[in-house]
Amino acid sequence: MEMKIAVIGGDGIGPEIVAEARKVLTAVCQKYGHSITYTELLMGGCSIDRYGVPLTQETIEAAKANDAVLMGSIGGDAKTSPWYQLPPEKRPEAGLLGIRKALGLYANLRPAYLFKELADSCPLSAKEGGRNFDLIIVRELTGGLYFGERWTKEIDGVLTAQDTLKYNENEIRRVARTAFEIAGKRRKKVTSVDKANVLDTSRLWRKVVHEVAAEYPDIGENDMLVDNCAMQLVKDPEQFDVILTENMFGDILSDEASMITGSIGMLSSASLNESSFGLYEPSHGSAPDIAGLGIANPVATILSAAMMLRYSFGLGAEADAIERAVKDTLAAGFRSADLMPKDPEKAKGLTKVNCAGMGDEIAGRIQ
Ligand code: NAD
């Protein structure tokens, strides 16, 4: 197959980790007889430096002309970077919100999976038989509080701010269907998370999700309040298969889910629209504190590339090959710095490798 992929390296560790994902994709192409044409695009801080804005119309058009987008991460240190002296709509993160909207990427998929080899990194208390969870969060990405009207103004001498949380039934229905479709290929259970005891948008969310659930009689559905879900993720993550939720709740819960796997450097994500087009990126940020040191963990980006092959190109065997190579690399004892146990006893027999070393080990195990 010939694939056309737009690449956004971005800022901080972004270009380093994307380079390793490309290395692994090259190994997949050699093994399975595919070819890839890459188009490099600027977005985020590097686009501000070049064009004065975090996202240009040219970048949007070029992204659309490709089959998928593979991204590192954007943004800098909010305390020291000049990008954060700019008004909010000109900062790096505005580019990310802008490209999601422009490409219609309404469904964000974030798996949280505990690799057996990294079980010691899981901060949750041990459970009989060990921890063993495998869940995916489907987050609505182009509506809700982050896209509603907002303002800050002085009213009667008092500085006041307002954000608006709005959803319509169509926005809810399309992302709910995505969640049920995914559950159909997994363990057939959707947990819909809302705050229906307080919010009107959540009551509409729940009503529409129930209508969609009726279209999928073989898939179980339960509702959970967001505060309870935050607690249950820590207490008993094994109960979840697919968690379906709105934009802000998903933003927070997916970071929580990522941390219970032990390292944010392991977690991939996909943002999809109604066609097979998607933007694939790690769940973590641009890690400015370690940028340029060559010690970032590239696995989340490599696993995002696997999601890209599966969801945008229908290449399930090739995606499996990447996931297997990651597991085999961990099983062979290779660890990036963030995955090395602090306890020297537990570190015995493990080999610490840098970002490029981790990419080499994984690429070398593609079969
Ligand atoms: P972060 O995820 O970048 O970093 C949090 C911590 O995790 C840091 O200590 C970092 O070193 C570590 N870390 C993250 N990824 C790692 C990896 N692959 N390997 C090893 N360690 C890793 O979060 P932050 O510090 O809150 O944000 C930094 C910047 O990233 C901000 O500008 C933020 O807006 C941006 N950001 C971008 C995205 C995105 O592009 N989608 C997402 C989240 C944050």
Residues whose N, C-alpha, C, O or C-beta is under 5 A from the ligand:
A	BS01	NAD	G72 S73 I74 G75 G76 D77 G265 P282 S283 H284 G285 S286 A287 P288 D289 I290 I295 A296 N297 D338
